[in-house]
């Protein structure tokens, strides 16, 4: 599989901060996919979310990991074995 080079230039400061805070999830075999992954490779669209895909069911402790990573100012929209969707406020906690 050919991996294209990506650039973080299309991301604003807050998006870069969120992406870097997602690093522990990438270390657990996550893959960035969806619109943001396309935007970072081709620059032809805008995207505002980060879609992470895993080769296994989402473990129960991931919601705790998200809370530890982003603080209590998250809003969980979906939490099941196939999807964990949450939003983060603009005021990110420093870790």
HELIX and SHEET records of a PDB file:
HELIX    1   1 UNK A   13  UNK A   21  1                                   9    
HELIX    2   2 UNK A   23  UNK A   26  1                                   4    
HELIX    3   3 UNK A   34  UNK A   42  1                                   9    
HELIX    4   4 UNK A   62  UNK A   70  1                                   9    
SHEET    1   A 2 UNK A  31  UNK A  33  0                                        
SHEET    2   A 2 UNK A  51  UNK A  53 -1                                        
SHEET    1   B 2 UNK A  74  UNK A  79  0                                        
SHEET    2   B 2 UNK A  84  UNK A  88 -1                                        
END                                                                             
